[in-house]
Amino acid sequence: MNQQDKAQYHRKDIQGLRALAVILVILCHTGMPFFQGGFVGVDIFFVISGFVITGLLLRQPQGLYFKNLQTFYTRRILRIVPAATLVLVSTPIAAYLALGKNMDSALMVDVRWANLFAANWRLTANNADYFIAGVDPSLITHYWSLAVEEQFYFVFPGIVFGFLYFALLRKRTIYFQTLLITLIALSGWWSWLSMSINPVHAYYSPFTRFWELALGALAATLSIKKAREKIYLSSLLNILGVVGIGVSLLVLSPRSNFPGLLAWIPCSSAVLLLLFGNAPRGAVLRPVLNSRLFVGIGNISYSLYLWHFIWLQLPKQMGLSFQPVWVSTLGVIGALVCAIGSYKFLENPIRNSEKLRKDPLALLLFLVFCIGLTWNSTLLVDYLLSL
């Protein structure tokens, strides 16, 4: 299968696009005017993830099915689990310290589901719509997107490696793209149909969201070198991508029928910026996305996404929702400090650990430890609430 240059998947502009996505989400959750549609940052994350991860999968050695799966899941565990565990352990403890016995005891169950990458199913079962005004969402509601992404990656790498192993060499790209287009069509259709049947299911279900990750995956297989070299075409498609995200912010709100067909606006815009965001000339947002500020925020975007929700939502549950803007400002600053600390002192050391990367038993024990630590934190708070 033809692969784009390896450098395409290690680009500053992609880190900058991650920064833009997390900034949109945070501004949406702060209630900032004109950013009600900022929740589309999650959809942009999905497309980026599908694009980058598929590029990674396609660069793995051919014919090493189980070895490739082991390598992928090892990297995934070391990348995702440490920060996710830290936030899950901290959340119920922080809620108890801030609210005491007034906290919602259901949070402990929510945390346990999130710990198993199943927060979306928990929210769906509870018919939990965190856009309902006056209803405090669970402090780990935002873990639904992490759950959807990991559920996709429970199956997608195996399909990719198996497909590449058995498919005919010369037509591998065409067959793989056909598979992705089929997945996009089916998932997109179900997303549209579910909006009229069960909007909560449509929002949180992996089956209504898989097309967004698959769209990014499809973009990773496209060979567009000649198109990128045409300055006018690259400029036009870059502008369309920027405009599309801007339109999403202006026309979408918590009352929109989303995801459904409307999700195509931010997702297709993200695809255009991924494909043409590093064009030699004509990349409209390139100076911004490549800036040190945006790249730096992009580097910590995962941790920042995990931390921001408790910092913004817990004050509301404490009765500070009508306080001046400084409450949200302090929340954003607190989330930034936690994200930077988590990235520097927890995520990077663990992700770069030779012992964990090369020793499957050590990795398994690490994973069990993280699960046990999370559950113990919920049991501790349950006990304190019972006193």
C-alpha positions as CSV (number, residue, x, y, z in Angstrom):
1,M,0.0,0.0,0.0
2,N,1.3,3.4,-0.9
3,Q,2.2,5.4,2.1
4,Q,2.6,9.2,2.5
5,D,5.9,10.4,3.8
6,K,6.4,9.5,7.4
7,A,6.9,13.1,8.3
8,Q,3.3,13.8,7.4
9,Y,2.2,12.1,10.7
10,H,4.6,14.1,12.8
11,R,3.6,17.6,11.9
12,K,3.5,20.7,13.9
13,D,0.3,21.8,12.3
14,I,-1.4,18.6,13.5
15,Q,-0.4,19.4,17.1
16,G,-1.7,22.9,16.5
17,L,-5.0,21.5,15.2
18,R,-5.2,19.4,18.4
19,A,-4.7,22.7,20.3
20,L,-7.5,24.3,18.4
21,A,-9.8,21.4,19.1
22,V,-9.2,21.4,22.8
23,I,-9.5,25.2,23.0
24,L,-12.9,25.0,21.3
25,V,-14.1,22.4,23.8
26,I,-13.0,24.4,26.8
27,L,-14.5,27.6,25.6
28,C,-17.7,25.8,25.0
29,H,-17.7,24.4,28.5
30,T,-16.9,27.8,30.0
31,G,-20.1,29.2,28.4
32,M,-18.1,31.7,26.3
33,P,-20.4,33.6,23.9
34,F,-20.1,32.6,20.2
35,F,-18.5,29.2,21.2
36,Q,-21.7,27.2,22.0
37,G,-20.7,25.0,19.1
38,G,-17.2,24.4,20.5
39,F,-18.2,20.8,21.3
40,V,-17.2,20.1,17.7
41,G,-13.6,20.1,19.0
42,V,-14.3,16.4,20.0
43,D,-15.3,15.6,16.4
44,I,-12.1,17.2,15.2
45,F,-10.1,15.1,17.7
46,F,-11.8,12.0,16.3
47,V,-10.7,12.8,12.7
48,I,-7.2,13.7,13.8
49,S,-6.9,10.4,15.7
50,G,-8.1,8.3,12.8
51,F,-5.7,10.1,10.5
52,V,-2.6,9.8,12.7
53,I,-3.3,6.3,14.0
54,T,-4.0,4.9,10.6
55,G,-0.7,6.4,9.3
56,L,1.0,4.7,12.2
57,L,-0.6,1.3,11.5
58,L,0.2,1.4,7.8
59,R,3.9,2.0,8.6
60,Q,4.2,-1.2,10.7
61,P,6.2,-4.1,9.2
62,Q,4.3,-6.4,6.9
63,G,3.4,-9.9,7.9
64,L,3.9,-9.5,11.7
65,Y,0.2,-9.6,12.7
66,F,0.4,-10.4,16.4
67,K,3.7,-8.5,16.9
68,N,2.2,-5.4,15.4
69,L,-0.9,-5.7,17.6
70,Q,1.3,-6.0,20.7
71,T,3.3,-3.0,19.7
72,F,0.2,-0.9,19.0
73,Y,-1.6,-1.8,22.2
74,T,1.5,-1.3,24.3
75,R,1.9,2.2,22.9
76,R,-1.8,2.9,23.4
77,I,-1.8,1.8,27.1
78,L,1.3,3.8,27.9
79,R,-0.2,6.9,26.2
80,I,-3.7,6.8,27.4
81,V,-3.9,5.1,30.8
82,P,-1.6,7.1,33.0
83,A,-3.3,10.5,32.7
84,A,-6.8,9.0,32.5
85,T,-6.2,7.1,35.7
86,L,-4.8,10.2,37.5
87,V,-7.9,12.2,36.7
88,L,-10.2,9.4,37.6
89,V,-8.6,8.9,40.9
90,S,-8.5,12.6,41.7
91,T,-12.1,13.4,40.6
92,P,-14.1,11.6,43.4
93,I,-11.6,12.7,46.0
94,A,-11.8,16.3,44.9
95,A,-15.6,16.2,44.7
96,Y,-15.8,14.8,48.3
97,L,-13.4,17.5,49.6
98,A,-15.4,20.2,47.9
99,L,-18.9,19.0,48.4
100,G,-18.7,16.5,51.3
101,K,-21.9,14.4,51.6
102,N,-23.7,16.7,49.2
103,M,-21.8,15.1,46.3
104,D,-23.6,12.8,43.9
105,S,-22.7,9.2,45.0
106,A,-23.4,8.0,41.5
107,L,-20.1,9.6,40.5
108,M,-18.3,6.5,41.9
109,V,-20.2,4.2,39.5
110,D,-19.5,6.6,36.7
111,V,-15.8,6.6,37.4
112,R,-15.7,2.8,37.4
113,W,-17.4,2.6,34.0
114,A,-15.0,5.3,32.7
115,N,-12.0,3.3,34.0
116,L,-13.1,0.4,31.8
117,F,-13.5,2.7,28.7
118,A,-17.3,2.4,28.9
119,A,-18.4,5.8,30.0
120,N,-20.5,6.3,26.9
121,W,-22.6,3.2,27.6
122,R,-23.1,4.4,31.2
123,L,-24.3,7.8,30.0
124,T,-26.6,6.2,27.4
125,A,-28.1,3.9,30.0
126,N,-28.8,6.9,32.2
127,N,-30.2,8.9,29.3
128,A,-27.7,11.5,30.4
129,D,-27.7,14.7,28.2
130,Y,-25.2,17.1,29.6
131,F,-26.6,19.9,27.4
132,I,-29.7,20.1,29.5
133,A,-29.8,23.5,31.3
134,G,-29.9,23.4,35.1
135,V,-28.8,19.7,35.3
136,D,-25.3,19.1,36.6
137,P,-23.5,16.6,34.4
138,S,-21.3,13.9,35.9
139,L,-17.8,15.1,36.5
140,I,-16.4,12.5,34.1
141,T,-19.0,13.0,31.3
142,H,-16.2,14.0,28.9
143,Y,-14.8,10.5,29.2
144,W,-17.4,9.4,26.7
145,S,-15.2,10.5,23.8
146,L,-12.2,8.6,25.2
147,A,-14.4,5.5,25.5
148,V,-15.6,5.8,21.9
149,E,-12.1,6.2,20.6
150,E,-10.8,3.2,22.5
151,Q,-13.7,1.1,21.4
152,F,-12.8,1.9,17.8
153,Y,-9.2,0.9,18.4
154,F,-10.2,-2.4,20.1
155,V,-11.1,-3.6,16.6
156,F,-9.7,-1.3,14.0
157,P,-5.9,-2.3,14.2
158,G,-6.8,-6.0,13.9
159,I,-8.8,-5.3,10.8
160,V,-6.0,-3.2,9.3
161,F,-3.3,-5.7,10.0
162,G,-5.4,-8.6,8.9
163,F,-6.6,-6.8,5.8
164,L,-3.0,-5.9,4.8
165,Y,-1.8,-9.4,5.5
166,F,-4.4,-11.2,3.3
167,A,-5.2,-8.6,0.6
168,L,-3.7,-8.8,-2.8
169,L,-0.5,-6.6,-2.9
170,R,-1.2,-4.5,-6.0
171,K,-4.8,-3.6,-5.1
172,R,-4.3,-3.2,-1.4
173,T,-5.0,0.5,-1.3
174,I,-8.2,0.3,-3.3
175,Y,-9.6,-2.6,-1.2
176,F,-8.7,-0.8,2.1
177,Q,-10.3,2.4,1.0
178,T,-13.4,0.6,-0.1
179,L,-13.6,-0.9,3.3
180,L,-13.3,2.5,5.0
181,I,-15.9,4.1,2.6
182,T,-18.3,1.3,3.5
183,L,-17.7,1.8,7.2
184,I,-18.2,5.6,6.8
185,A,-21.4,5.1,4.9
186,L,-22.9,2.6,7.3
187,S,-21.9,4.5,10.5
188,G,-22.9,7.9,9.0
189,W,-26.3,6.5,8.0
190,W,-26.9,5.1,11.5
191,S,-25.8,8.5,13.0
192,W,-28.4,10.3,10.9
193,L,-31.1,7.7,11.6
194,S,-30.5,7.6,15.3
195,M,-31.0,11.3,15.7
196,S,-34.8,10.8,15.2
197,I,-34.9,7.6,17.3
198,N,-32.7,8.2,20.3
199,P,-30.6,11.4,20.3
200,V,-28.7,10.5,23.4
201,H,-27.7,7.2,21.9
202,A,-26.8,9.0,18.7
203,Y,-24.5,11.3,20.6
204,Y,-22.6,8.8,22.7
205,S,-22.7,5.6,20.7
206,P,-19.6,4.3,19.0
207,F,-21.6,3.1,16.0
208,T,-22.8,6.7,15.3
209,R,-19.2,8.1,15.8
210,F,-17.0,5.5,14.1
211,W,-17.4,7.2,10.7
212,E,-15.6,10.2,12.1
213,L,-12.5,8.2,13.0
214,A,-12.8,6.2,9.7
215,L,-13.0,9.5,7.8
216,G,-9.6,10.5,9.2
217,A,-8.3,7.0,8.4
218,L,-9.5,7.4,4.8
219,A,-7.7,10.7,4.5
220,A,-4.5,9.0,5.7
221,T,-4.6,6.7,2.6
222,L,-5.0,9.5,0.0
223,S,-2.1,10.5,-2.2
224,I,-2.5,14.2,-2.8
225,K,1.0,15.3,-3.5
226,K,0.3,17.0,-6.8
227,A,-2.8,18.7,-5.4
228,R,-0.9,20.1,-2.4
229,E,1.7,21.6,-4.8
230,K,-0.9,23.7,-6.6
231,I,-1.0,26.9,-4.5
232,Y,-4.4,28.1,-5.6
233,L,-6.1,24.7,-4.9
234,S,-4.3,24.3,-1.6
235,S,-5.3,27.8,-0.6
236,L,-8.9,27.3,-1.5
237,L,-9.2,24.0,0.3
238,N,-7.5,25.5,3.4
239,I,-9.9,28.4,3.4
240,L,-12.8,26.0,3.1
241,G,-11.5,24.1,6.1
242,V,-11.2,27.2,8.2
243,V,-14.6,28.5,7.1
244,G,-16.2,25.2,7.9
245,I,-14.9,25.2,11.5
246,G,-16.0,28.8,11.8
247,V,-19.5,28.0,10.5
248,S,-19.7,25.1,13.0
249,L,-19.2,27.6,15.8
250,L,-21.8,30.0,14.5
251,V,-24.6,27.7,13.5
252,L,-24.3,24.8,16.0
253,S,-25.5,24.9,19.6
254,P,-26.6,22.4,22.2
255,R,-30.0,22.5,20.6
256,S,-28.7,21.3,17.2
257,N,-29.5,17.8,15.9
258,F,-26.0,16.6,16.4
259,P,-24.1,14.5,15.3
260,G,-26.2,13.4,12.3
261,L,-25.6,15.2,9.1
262,L,-24.4,18.4,10.8
263,A,-21.2,16.6,12.1
264,W,-20.0,16.5,8.5
265,I,-19.3,20.2,8.7
266,P,-16.5,20.1,11.3
267,C,-15.3,16.7,10.3
268,S,-14.8,17.4,6.6
269,S,-13.2,20.7,7.5
270,A,-10.7,18.9,9.7
271,V,-9.9,16.6,6.9
272,L,-9.1,19.5,4.6
273,L,-6.8,21.0,7.2
274,L,-5.1,17.6,7.7
275,L,-4.6,17.1,4.0
276,F,-3.5,20.6,3.1
277,G,-2.5,22.2,6.4
278,N,1.2,21.6,5.7
279,A,1.1,22.6,2.0
280,P,4.3,24.3,0.9
281,R,2.3,27.5,0.2
282,G,-1.3,28.6,0.8
283,A,-1.8,26.9,4.2
284,V,-4.0,29.7,5.8
285,L,-3.7,28.6,9.4
286,R,-0.2,27.2,9.2
287,P,1.6,30.2,10.9
288,V,-0.9,29.9,13.8
289,L,-1.0,26.1,14.1
290,N,2.8,25.9,13.8
291,S,3.4,28.5,16.5
292,R,5.1,27.5,19.7
293,L,2.0,28.3,21.7
294,F,-0.4,26.1,19.7
295,V,2.2,23.3,19.4
296,G,2.7,23.5,23.1
297,I,-1.0,23.3,23.9
298,G,-1.3,20.5,21.3
299,N,1.4,18.5,23.2
300,I,-0.7,18.7,26.4
301,S,-4.1,18.6,24.7
302,Y,-5.0,15.1,25.9
303,S,-4.3,15.9,29.6
304,L,-5.9,19.3,29.2
305,Y,-9.0,17.7,27.9
306,L,-9.2,15.3,30.8
307,W,-8.5,17.9,33.5
308,H,-10.6,20.8,32.2
309,F,-14.0,19.4,33.0
310,I,-13.7,18.9,36.7
311,W,-12.1,22.4,37.1
312,L,-15.0,24.0,35.2
313,Q,-17.9,21.8,36.5
314,L,-17.0,21.3,40.2
315,P,-17.4,25.1,41.0
316,K,-20.9,25.0,39.5
317,Q,-21.8,22.1,41.8
318,M,-20.4,24.2,44.7
319,G,-22.9,26.9,43.8
320,L,-20.4,29.2,42.0
321,S,-22.1,29.0,38.6
322,F,-23.2,32.7,38.8
323,Q,-19.9,34.1,39.9
324,P,-17.9,36.4,37.7
325,V,-15.8,35.2,34.8
326,W,-12.8,34.8,37.1
327,V,-14.2,31.5,38.3
328,S,-13.9,30.0,34.8
329,T,-10.5,31.8,34.3
330,L,-9.1,30.2,37.4
331,G,-10.6,26.9,36.3
332,V,-8.8,27.1,33.0
333,I,-5.5,28.0,34.7
334,G,-5.9,25.2,37.1
335,A,-6.5,22.7,34.3
336,L,-3.4,24.0,32.5
337,V,-1.2,23.6,35.5
338,C,-2.5,20.1,36.1
339,A,-2.1,19.2,32.4
340,I,1.5,20.5,32.2
341,G,2.4,18.7,35.4
342,S,0.8,15.5,34.3
343,Y,2.4,15.6,30.9
344,K,5.9,16.3,32.2
345,F,6.1,14.2,35.4
346,L,3.7,11.3,34.7
347,E,2.9,10.8,31.0
348,N,6.3,11.3,29.4
349,P,8.2,9.2,32.0
350,I,5.8,6.3,31.7
351,R,5.4,6.5,27.9
352,N,9.2,6.4,27.5
353,S,9.8,3.6,30.0
354,E,11.9,0.9,28.4
355,K,10.8,-1.6,31.1
356,L,7.1,-1.2,30.4
357,R,7.5,-1.1,26.6
358,K,9.6,-4.3,26.4
359,D,8.2,-6.4,29.3
360,P,4.6,-7.6,28.7
361,L,4.2,-8.8,32.3
362,A,5.3,-5.4,33.7
363,L,2.8,-3.7,31.4
364,L,0.0,-6.0,32.5
365,L,0.8,-5.4,36.2
366,F,0.9,-1.6,35.5
367,L,-2.5,-1.8,33.9
368,V,-4.0,-3.9,36.8
369,F,-2.5,-1.4,39.2
370,C,-4.1,1.6,37.5
371,I,-7.5,-0.2,37.4
372,G,-7.2,-1.1,41.1
373,L,-6.1,2.3,42.1
374,T,-9.1,3.9,40.4
375,W,-11.6,1.5,42.0
376,N,-10.0,1.9,45.4
377,S,-10.4,5.6,45.2
378,T,-14.1,5.2,44.6
379,L,-14.5,2.7,47.4
380,L,-12.7,5.1,49.8
381,V,-15.1,7.9,48.9
382,D,-18.1,5.5,49.2
383,Y,-16.9,4.6,52.7
384,L,-16.5,8.2,53.7
385,L,-20.0,9.0,52.4
386,S,-21.4,6.2,54.5
387,L,-20.0,7.5,57.8
